[in-house]
Amino acid sequence: MSMVAVLISEDVFARGAKFYELSARGPLVEYLRKKVGDLTVSEYFDDVSPGHYRGLVQCQDVQRLTYSDQSFDVCTSTEVFEHIPDDVTGFRNIRRVLKPGGVFIFTVPFSDVPETVERAQLTDEGIKYILPALYHGDAIRGSKGVLVFRDYGRDLLDRLLLAGFSSSKIIKSEIHPFLCFGSYVIVARA
């Protein structure tokens, strides 16, 4: 609900806008399927090369997207980038596939602290754990889940600027004023 509120407030539903969502399932995808005429979705599968398909779903690795430069007006993702070993490369790829003036709207686990905490790094020797391993549940990978590489802080905005975005902001979306339901949504403009 927080993502939808921000998508509406950022006025991204222009006629003919091309959308890319980094997931092929879930409530946001279902909402976008109803709202958007041109929607591309994908998933990351460990055993499928980027650009190829598993069934009807295309595999993409955000660190090496196979889409052409300036393919989309809007990119969205929910709870993805904390799982990306090299998030800045992933952000650069999202920026690359956005058209001039395009927007990337996404969520990650976020703490209103100054600095991102790195939990793990991918090295030539494998995964180096800086903190105890943390996994998030995942419908594709089952009970093992997906490794969390970092817990984001406010310097996330700097990471986005470093990746080539012209601006970035964090919106605290308050959906229900009495229940205080909402979350942080990040908006980065190409």
C-alpha positions in Angstrom: 0.0 0.0 0.0 2.9 2.4 0.7 4.4 1.8 -2.8 1.0 2.4 -4.4 0.5 5.6 -2.4 3.9 6.9 -3.6 3.4 5.8 -7.2 0.2 7.9 -7.2 1.8 10.9 -5.4 4.8 10.8 -7.9 2.3 10.9 -10.8 4.0 8.1 -12.8 0.9 6.7 -14.5 1.2 8.8 -17.7 -0.4 7.3 -20.8 2.1 5.1 -22.6 4.6 4.9 -19.7 6.7 1.7 -19.8 7.1 0.0 -16.4 9.6 -2.5 -15.2 9.0 -4.4 -11.9 11.8 -6.6 -10.6 9.3 -9.3 -9.5 6.7 -11.4 -11.4 4.4 -11.9 -8.5 2.8 -10.3 -5.5 0.3 -7.5 -4.7 2.3 -4.7 -6.4 2.5 -6.8 -9.6 -1.2 -7.5 -9.6 -1.9 -3.8 -9.1 0.4 -2.7 -11.9 -1.1 -5.3 -14.2 -4.5 -3.6 -13.8 -3.1 0.0 -13.9 -0.4 -0.1 -16.5 -0.6 -0.9 -20.2 3.1 -1.7 -20.8 4.5 -3.8 -17.9 7.7 -5.9 -18.0 8.3 -8.2 -15.0 11.2 -10.6 -14.1 12.6 -12.7 -11.4 16.1 -13.8 -10.5 16.7 -17.5 -10.8 20.1 -18.9 -9.7 20.1 -21.5 -12.4 18.8 -19.4 -15.4 20.9 -17.1 -17.4 19.8 -13.4 -17.5 17.4 -12.8 -20.4 16.3 -16.4 -20.6 13.0 -17.8 -19.3 11.8 -20.3 -16.8 8.3 -21.1 -18.0 6.7 -17.7 -18.8 8.9 -15.7 -16.5 12.1 -14.0 -17.7 15.2 -14.2 -15.5 17.1 -10.9 -14.9 20.0 -10.2 -12.6 19.9 -6.5 -11.7 23.7 -6.4 -11.6 23.7 -7.2 -15.4 20.3 -6.4 -16.9 19.9 -7.5 -20.5 17.5 -4.7 -21.4 18.6 -1.9 -23.8 19.5 1.6 -22.5 16.6 3.9 -21.8 13.9 1.1 -22.1 11.6 2.2 -19.3 9.9 5.2 -17.8 9.4 3.7 -14.4 11.2 0.9 -12.5 9.9 -0.5 -9.2 11.0 -3.1 -6.7 10.1 -4.2 -3.2 12.6 -5.7 -0.8 15.2 -6.6 -3.4 18.4 -4.6 -3.1 19.4 -5.7 0.4 20.0 -9.1 -1.3 22.2 -7.8 -4.2 25.9 -8.4 -3.6 26.9 -5.3 -5.5 24.0 -2.9 -5.0 25.7 0.1 -6.6 26.1 -1.9 -9.8 22.5 -2.9 -9.6 21.5 0.8 -9.1 23.6 1.8 -12.1 21.8 -0.8 -14.2 18.4 0.5 -13.2 19.6 4.0 -14.0 20.9 2.8 -17.4 17.5 1.2 -18.5 15.5 4.3 -17.4 14.7 6.9 -20.0 15.8 10.5 -19.2 13.5 11.8 -16.5 12.5 8.3 -15.6 12.0 7.2 -12.0 13.0 4.3 -9.8 10.6 3.8 -6.9 11.4 1.0 -4.4 11.5 -0.3 -0.9 14.2 -2.0 1.1 14.5 -2.7 4.9 15.5 0.8 6.0 16.5 2.2 9.4 16.6 6.0 9.9 20.3 5.8 10.9 23.2 7.6 9.1 25.0 4.7 7.6 24.2 1.4 5.9 25.5 -1.7 7.8 27.2 -4.2 5.6 26.4 -7.7 6.7 28.2 -9.8 4.0 30.3 -9.3 0.9 30.8 -11.5 -2.1 34.5 -12.0 -2.8 36.5 -14.1 -5.2 36.7 -16.8 -2.5 33.0 -16.7 -1.8 30.8 -15.0 0.7 32.5 -13.2 3.6 30.3 -12.7 6.6 30.9 -9.5 8.5 27.9 -10.1 10.8 26.0 -13.3 11.5 24.2 -14.5 8.4 20.6 -13.3 8.0 18.1 -14.7 5.5 14.7 -13.4 4.4 12.0 -15.8 3.4 11.4 -16.2 -0.3 8.7 -17.9 -2.3 11.1 -19.1 -5.0 13.9 -20.4 -2.8 11.8 -21.9 -0.1 12.7 -22.2 3.5 16.4 -21.4 3.1 15.5 -17.9 1.9 17.8 -15.2 0.5 21.0 -13.8 2.1 20.8 -10.2 3.4 24.0 -8.4 2.4 23.2 -5.1 4.1 20.8 -3.1 6.3 20.3 0.3 4.7 20.6 3.7 6.4 20.2 7.3 5.1 23.4 7.0 3.1 21.3 5.0 0.6 20.6 8.3 -1.0 24.3 8.8 -1.6 24.6 5.4 -3.2 21.9 6.3 -5.6 23.6 9.6 -6.6 26.9 7.7 -7.0 25.0 5.3 -9.4 24.1 8.3 -11.6 20.6 9.3 -10.4 20.1 13.1 -10.5 18.1 13.1 -7.3 16.9 10.7 -4.5 14.6 11.0 -1.6 13.1 8.9 1.1 9.3 9.2 1.7 7.8 7.9 4.9 4.4 6.8 3.7 1.7 6.9 6.3 -1.2 5.0 4.9 -3.4 4.9 8.0 -3.1 7.8 10.4 -4.5 5.9 13.4 -2.7 2.6 12.9 0.5 4.3 11.7 0.8 1.7 8.9 3.3 2.7 6.4 6.9 2.3 5.4 9.8 4.0 3.8 9.7 4.3 0.0 12.7 5.5 -1.9 12.4 7.6 -5.1 15.3 8.2 -7.4 15.1 10.2 -10.6 17.2 9.7 -13.7 
